[in-house]
Every structure is written in C-alpha cells, then in structure tokens.
C-alpha cells in the first residue's frame, strides 16, 4: 500500500502535470509510465467463440442449419482443409481492434515502450495455453524480424520486445529459449496494405532467411509476432525455418484480424458465410 507521502506526491503530480489516457482520453489519476487508464487495460478481452484449430480463423455456422445425421464436420476452416499450413497451430490473445489495437499502435508507432509489458503479459497467457499441445523439451522462441532499416528507424523490433516480456513473465528459461538474430528479413518488403493474398505471398517470397541453421536444427520453434493478419508472414517464416532444419513451428501473436470466410455444406446445400477482413488490418503491417 502506498504511503501517505507517496499518495500526496502522486496527487500533486496529477494536479500540476495533468495527462489523459492515450486510448479513451479520460484524465489519468495516477502516475504511470504507461499513459493508459486502468479501465482501458481492464477492458482488454481474449477471443471468444469458435475458431479453426489450426490457423485460428474465426468460423461461424448458421444456427438454423443442421448436418446430416451421423455426418462428421471437420473443425478446420476451408483453407486449412484444402492446404495444410506450414505451421502446426497459430493462436492469438485477442482481436485486432479497439483497446488492444490502440495499445499495439502506442508501442509500434509512438514508441511507448511500457506498452510492451502489458502486451507481453497477454501473450504469456496464450503461450501457456498453447504449451499443452507442444512437445516436451526446450522450445526455441523466434520473433518475426524487421528489416534492418525499419528497425533502425523505429529503434526496436516490437515482436522481440513483446516476446522478451512474455518470457520474463513466464519465467521458465529451461522451457522457452529466446533466439534472436537467427531469422532475418533480408529485404525491405514495404507496406502490404491493399495487396491481395497472392500479391502478399509474392511480396514476401525470398524476403526471409536463416542466419545460423545450427541454432534451430531439429528444434521446435515458437514464432512470435504482434499481429496476425492474413497469415502470409507467419507462413513464409515457418517455411523458411522448416527448410533450414527446424522440426516444427507454432505461432503465437498478441492479436489477429478476424475474417469469416467459409462456404459450409450441410444437408446437401451450400451456405455462404460472410467474407470480411477487419478494417483495422490497414495498420497491422510492420
């Protein structure tokens, strides 16, 4: 509990140096390195609902539709049914919108580095849940890299910062081993805003490489990033890691854009489910 003197000092600071929450705009009532109010932090929510057990894409089944008696329904999304992703599973804490999106933006675009602690905390929770599906032994944690020019401009790699904070909070060095510098972004791919999935794949082809394959040879990898949008970056990184000798790759991100894209066949009929990418993805690219 704060002492009386500390409380007085805090009140004086707020009085003479007022500040507002960078998310909701409400006055901040306490001293903090993170300019976000407690209400906005408390409002952060994990994903709810039904999701593909492989890529994590949101799925939706019309409630009025019933399947044929005895018919099994594949829980994977249609894309994962058609083509197996190069990673074992991708998970995310929350939807890339509202307060979670704003918190990521504070870190990435406004250099509010204390935001990494909160983002690392929620990432630690999702890693802990994913761990149940991972093999025994040490897991190599690899942050998605920035190109050296982008990293120099920003001053840090947000994926690495968040990963470090998540592992610090998990506090299990024998289970998770952060491995930076092994996965490289060899060329600046620029913004992928407005590109189709095919154009994104072409844009990222050959963009990543492995610096020292011996560090990941036959190792299980946890790929970490701040946002999962279409999955193009995660898939390309996973392919590069596997070609360099990694055993398997899992993916964990703080947030993901939600997309409903399925044509579900039940009772002999096709039902189209809306295909919509969250507009917040516009600022999700590195």
C-alpha positions as CSV (number, residue, x, y, z in Angstrom):
1,X,0.0,0.0,0.0
2,X,1.3,3.4,-0.9
3,X,2.4,5.6,2.0
4,X,0.7,8.9,2.8
5,X,3.7,10.9,1.4
6,X,3.6,8.9,-1.9
7,X,-0.1,9.5,-2.2
8,X,0.4,13.2,-1.7
9,X,3.2,13.3,-4.3
10,X,1.0,11.4,-6.8
11,X,-1.9,13.9,-6.2
12,X,0.4,16.9,-6.7
13,X,1.9,15.4,-9.9
14,X,-1.5,14.8,-11.4
15,X,-2.6,18.3,-10.4
16,X,0.4,20.2,-11.9
17,X,1.2,17.8,-14.7
18,X,-2.2,16.5,-15.9
19,X,-2.3,13.9,-18.6
20,X,-5.0,11.9,-20.5
21,X,-5.4,8.3,-21.3
22,X,-4.0,7.7,-24.8
23,X,-6.8,5.3,-25.6
24,X,-10.0,6.8,-24.2
25,X,-8.9,10.4,-23.4
26,X,-10.0,10.2,-19.7
27,X,-7.8,12.1,-17.2
28,X,-5.1,9.8,-15.7
29,X,-5.5,9.8,-11.9
30,X,-2.2,8.1,-11.0
31,X,1.5,8.3,-12.0
32,X,2.4,5.7,-14.6
33,X,5.0,5.2,-17.3
34,X,2.1,3.8,-19.5
35,X,-0.3,6.6,-20.4
36,X,-3.3,4.3,-20.4
37,X,-6.0,4.3,-17.7
38,X,-6.9,1.2,-15.7
39,X,-10.3,1.0,-17.2
40,X,-8.9,0.6,-20.7
41,X,-6.4,-2.0,-19.5
42,X,-9.2,-3.9,-17.7
43,X,-11.3,-3.8,-20.9
44,X,-8.8,-6.0,-22.8
45,X,-10.6,-9.2,-23.7
46,X,-9.4,-12.5,-25.1
47,X,-11.0,-14.0,-28.2
48,X,-14.4,-15.7,-27.7
49,X,-16.3,-18.0,-30.0
50,X,-15.4,-20.8,-32.5
51,X,-12.1,-20.8,-34.3
52,X,-10.2,-23.0,-36.7
53,X,-7.9,-25.3,-34.5
54,X,-5.0,-24.8,-36.9
55,X,-4.9,-21.2,-38.2
56,X,-7.2,-19.6,-35.7
57,X,-9.5,-18.1,-38.2
58,X,-13.0,-17.3,-36.9
59,X,-15.7,-19.7,-38.0
60,X,-19.4,-19.3,-38.0
61,X,-22.1,-22.0,-38.5
62,X,-25.7,-20.8,-39.2
63,X,-27.7,-21.9,-36.1
64,X,-30.6,-22.8,-38.3
65,X,-28.6,-25.4,-40.2
66,X,-28.4,-29.0,-39.2
67,X,-26.0,-31.5,-40.6
68,X,-26.9,-34.9,-41.9
69,X,-27.4,-37.5,-39.1
70,X,-24.0,-39.2,-38.3
71,X,-22.1,-36.8,-40.5
72,X,-18.8,-35.6,-39.1
73,X,-17.8,-32.0,-39.6
74,X,-14.2,-31.0,-40.0
75,X,-13.5,-28.2,-37.4
76,X,-10.8,-26.7,-39.6
77,X,-11.6,-23.8,-41.9
78,X,-11.9,-24.5,-45.6
79,X,-8.5,-23.1,-46.4
80,X,-6.8,-25.4,-43.9
81,X,-8.8,-28.3,-45.2
82,X,-7.5,-27.6,-48.7
83,X,-3.9,-26.8,-47.9
84,X,-2.1,-27.7,-44.7
85,X,-0.3,-24.6,-43.3
86,X,3.5,-24.9,-42.7
87,X,2.9,-24.4,-39.0
88,X,1.3,-26.7,-36.5
89,X,-1.0,-24.2,-35.0
90,X,-1.5,-20.4,-34.7
91,X,-3.0,-18.7,-31.7
92,X,-3.7,-15.1,-30.6
93,X,-4.9,-13.5,-27.5
94,X,-7.4,-11.0,-28.8
95,X,-9.0,-9.3,-31.8
96,X,-7.0,-6.6,-33.5
97,X,-9.5,-3.8,-32.7
98,X,-10.4,-1.2,-30.0
99,X,-8.1,-1.0,-27.0
100,X,-5.8,-3.9,-28.0
101,X,-5.1,-2.4,-31.4
102,X,-4.5,1.1,-29.8
103,X,-2.1,-0.4,-27.3
104,X,-0.1,-2.1,-30.1
105,X,-0.1,1.2,-32.0
106,X,1.3,3.1,-28.9
107,X,4.2,0.7,-28.9
108,X,4.9,0.5,-32.7
109,X,4.1,4.0,-33.9
110,X,4.5,6.2,-30.8
111,X,7.4,4.4,-29.1
112,X,5.5,4.0,-25.8
113,X,7.7,1.1,-24.7
114,X,6.0,0.4,-21.4
115,X,3.1,-0.9,-23.5
116,X,5.3,-4.0,-24.2
117,X,4.8,-5.1,-20.6
118,X,1.0,-5.4,-21.0
119,X,1.2,-6.9,-24.4
120,X,3.8,-9.4,-23.1
121,X,1.5,-10.3,-20.2
122,X,-1.4,-11.3,-22.5
123,X,1.0,-13.1,-24.9
124,X,2.4,-15.1,-21.9
125,X,-1.1,-16.3,-21.2
126,X,-1.8,-17.5,-24.7
127,X,1.7,-19.2,-24.9
128,X,0.9,-21.0,-21.6
129,X,-2.3,-22.4,-23.1
130,X,-0.6,-23.4,-26.4
131,X,2.2,-25.1,-24.4
132,X,-0.2,-28.0,-23.6
133,X,-0.1,-29.0,-27.3
134,X,3.6,-28.6,-27.7
135,X,6.2,-31.4,-27.2
136,X,8.4,-31.7,-24.1
137,X,11.8,-30.1,-24.0
138,X,13.0,-26.7,-24.8
139,X,11.1,-24.6,-27.3
140,X,13.0,-22.0,-29.3
141,X,11.2,-18.7,-29.4
142,X,11.8,-16.7,-32.6
143,X,10.4,-13.2,-33.1
144,X,9.4,-12.2,-36.6
145,X,12.2,-9.9,-37.6
146,X,12.1,-6.3,-39.0
147,X,14.3,-5.3,-41.9
148,X,17.4,-3.5,-40.5
149,X,16.3,-0.2,-42.0
150,X,12.9,-0.4,-40.4
151,X,14.4,-1.5,-37.0
152,X,16.8,1.4,-37.1
153,X,14.0,3.8,-37.9
154,X,11.8,2.5,-35.1
155,X,14.6,1.9,-32.7
156,X,13.4,-1.6,-31.8
157,X,11.6,-4.7,-33.0
158,X,8.2,-4.8,-31.3
159,X,7.9,-8.6,-31.7
160,X,11.1,-9.1,-29.9
161,X,10.2,-6.7,-27.1
162,X,6.9,-8.4,-26.5
163,X,8.5,-11.8,-26.7
164,X,11.1,-10.9,-24.1
165,X,8.4,-9.5,-21.8
166,X,6.2,-12.6,-22.2
167,X,9.1,-15.0,-21.4
168,X,10.1,-12.8,-18.4
169,X,6.6,-13.2,-17.0
170,X,6.5,-16.9,-17.8
171,X,9.9,-17.2,-16.0
172,X,10.8,-20.6,-17.4
173,X,14.1,-20.4,-19.2
174,X,14.6,-24.1,-19.5
175,X,11.3,-24.4,-21.3
176,X,11.4,-21.3,-23.6
177,X,14.7,-20.1,-25.1
178,X,14.6,-16.7,-26.9
179,X,16.6,-16.9,-30.1
180,X,17.1,-13.5,-31.8
181,X,19.1,-12.9,-35.0
182,X,18.6,-16.4,-36.4
183,X,15.6,-15.4,-38.6
184,X,16.4,-12.4,-40.8
185,X,14.4,-10.2,-43.1
186,X,16.8,-9.9,-46.0
187,X,15.0,-7.2,-47.9
188,X,12.5,-4.4,-47.0
189,X,9.2,-5.7,-48.3
190,X,7.4,-2.3,-47.8
191,X,3.8,-2.0,-46.8
192,X,1.4,-4.7,-47.8
193,X,-1.7,-2.5,-47.4
194,X,-4.1,-3.1,-50.3
195,X,-2.3,-6.3,-51.6
196,X,-4.3,-9.4,-52.3
197,X,-3.2,-12.7,-50.6
198,X,-1.4,-13.7,-53.8
199,X,0.4,-10.4,-54.0
200,X,1.4,-10.6,-50.3
201,X,2.9,-14.1,-50.9
202,X,4.8,-12.8,-53.9
203,X,6.0,-9.8,-52.0
204,X,7.4,-11.9,-49.2
205,X,8.9,-14.6,-51.3
206,X,12.6,-14.8,-50.6
207,X,12.3,-11.9,-48.0
208,X,13.4,-14.1,-45.0
209,X,16.4,-16.2,-44.3
210,X,18.1,-18.1,-41.5
211,X,21.4,-16.8,-40.3
212,X,22.7,-19.8,-38.5
213,X,20.7,-23.1,-39.2
214,X,22.6,-25.0,-36.4
215,X,20.7,-22.9,-33.8
216,X,17.3,-24.3,-34.9
217,X,18.3,-27.7,-36.4
218,X,15.7,-30.3,-35.3
219,X,14.3,-27.8,-32.8
220,X,10.7,-27.0,-32.1
221,X,10.0,-23.3,-32.8
222,X,7.5,-20.8,-31.4
223,X,7.2,-17.9,-33.9
224,X,6.1,-14.7,-32.2
225,X,4.6,-11.5,-33.7
226,X,2.4,-8.7,-32.6
227,X,-0.4,-9.1,-35.1
228,X,-1.6,-12.0,-37.4
229,X,-3.4,-10.6,-40.4
230,X,-3.8,-12.9,-43.4
231,X,-1.1,-15.4,-42.1
232,X,1.2,-14.7,-45.1
233,X,4.1,-13.5,-43.0
234,X,3.7,-16.4,-40.4
235,X,3.5,-19.0,-43.2
236,X,6.5,-17.7,-45.1
237,X,8.6,-17.5,-41.9
238,X,7.6,-21.0,-41.0
239,X,8.5,-22.4,-44.4
240,X,11.9,-20.7,-44.2
241,X,12.5,-22.2,-40.7
242,X,11.5,-25.7,-41.8
243,X,13.7,-25.6,-44.9
244,X,16.6,-24.6,-42.6
245,X,16.0,-27.7,-40.5
246,X,13.5,-26.8,-37.8
247,X,11.4,-29.7,-36.6
248,X,8.0,-28.0,-36.2
249,X,6.7,-24.4,-36.0
250,X,3.9,-22.9,-33.8
251,X,2.8,-19.3,-34.0
252,X,1.6,-17.0,-31.2
253,X,0.6,-13.4,-31.6
254,X,-0.9,-10.7,-29.4
255,X,-3.8,-10.0,-31.8
256,X,-5.3,-11.1,-35.1
257,X,-7.7,-9.7,-37.6
258,X,-10.8,-11.7,-37.7
259,X,-12.1,-13.0,-41.0
260,X,-15.2,-15.1,-41.7
261,X,-14.7,-16.9,-44.9
262,X,-16.4,-20.2,-45.4
263,X,-18.8,-22.0,-47.6
264,X,-20.3,-24.7,-45.4
265,X,-22.1,-27.7,-46.9
266,X,-24.9,-29.0,-44.6
267,X,-27.9,-31.1,-45.6
268,X,-26.9,-31.0,-49.2
269,X,-26.8,-27.2,-49.5
270,X,-24.1,-24.6,-49.6
271,X,-24.3,-21.7,-47.2
272,X,-22.1,-18.7,-47.8
273,X,-20.7,-17.1,-44.6
274,X,-19.6,-13.5,-45.0
275,X,-16.1,-12.9,-46.0
276,X,-14.9,-9.7,-44.3
277,X,-11.4,-8.7,-43.1
278,X,-11.4,-6.3,-40.2
279,X,-10.6,-2.9,-41.4
280,X,-8.1,-2.4,-38.6
281,X,-5.7,-4.6,-40.6
282,X,-4.7,-1.5,-42.5
283,X,-2.2,-0.6,-39.8
284,X,-1.1,-4.0,-38.8
285,X,1.8,-4.5,-41.2
286,X,5.3,-4.0,-40.0
